[in-house]
């Protein structure tokens, strides 16, 4: 029930919430097995002790796309980042870029979406930018944001 507000559309039996683990191939396969379309919205903007950026953006993408190809899913949409580049000096953008290459290599029909930073209900972007120390020195004034707003419709 905690995830119910995330179900914005879909008829009965068409949208299912399943728990899965990025390191558990069987759970990934179970989550895509009966799908018509798979959206990969998995991403991290910082590494943790359990998940490096490469674990999530590259190896995780590889496991998901292999499952998509194995079960002959009709469409795969890979949500990346607006500055994804395999040659970037930034580890985040580099791993996002390599993840895109992995997706295209394993599933050539992959649709890649490169949104700007997304903000809306339950996000961190506005909170991070609203700090007094960050407001005047966000990214040392080296990058401009054109964020994308996401609004969850009221049901």
C-alpha positions, -999 to +999 in steps of 0.1 A: +000+000+000+030+023+005+036+023-032+000+027-043+004+065-050+030+056-077+004+038-098-008+066-120-025+046-147-032+011-159-061-012-157-066-040-132-039-066-137-018-044-159+004-026-134+021-047-107+046-037-080+073-062-075+104-060-053+136-069-069+174-066-062+198-053-088+223-081-078+196-108-081+191-118-118+162-141-109+142-112-093+149-090-123+137-117-147+106-122-126+098-085-128+101-083-166+089-118-176+053-108-185+059-072-195+051-054-228+074-025-220+101-020-194+113+014-182+147+014-165+145+044-141+172+030-118+200+054-110+222+068-083+238+102-081+263+091-055+280+058-046+272+039-013+290+011+005+267-014-012+263+001-047+289+019-068+279+040-097+292+013-121+272-014-102+240+006-108+244+023-141+264-003-160+261-038-144+225-032-133+216-020-168+232-051-183+212-075-160+179-057-168+186-056-206+196-092-207+163-101-190+144-079-215+161-096-244+156-131-229+118-127-224+114-109-258+099-077-243+084-055-270+100-022-259+127-011-235+131+025-224+164+034-208+162+067-188+197+081-186+210+116-180+212+148-201+250+148-200+257+111-203+290+106-220+314+075-218+343+099-220+332+123-193+355+133-165+325+129-142+321+093-129+283+098-129+280+109-165+306+084-176+288+054-161+255+067-175+271+069-209+286+034-207+252+021-195+236+035-226+262+017-248+255-016-229+217-012-234+221-005-272+246-034-276+223-060-259+190-046-272+195-024-303+159-012-303+164+005-269+148+039-266+171+062-246+157+092-228+180+119-215+161+142-191+175+171-172+174+168-134+139+159-124+121+175-095+088+172-079+071+155-050+096+135-029+127+148-046+160+163-033+169+188-061+150+218-046+161+210-011+197+208-022+196+240-042+177+259-015+205+256+011+219+291+018+255+279+010+244+262-022+221+290-035+250+313-043+276+287-052+257+258-069+283+238-087+306+268-085+284+285-111+297+261-137+265+244-147+230+257-153+200+236-145+169+233-168+151+208-145+121+189-156+091+191-133+071+159-126+036+162-111+018+131-098-019+135-106-043+134-077-064+103-078 
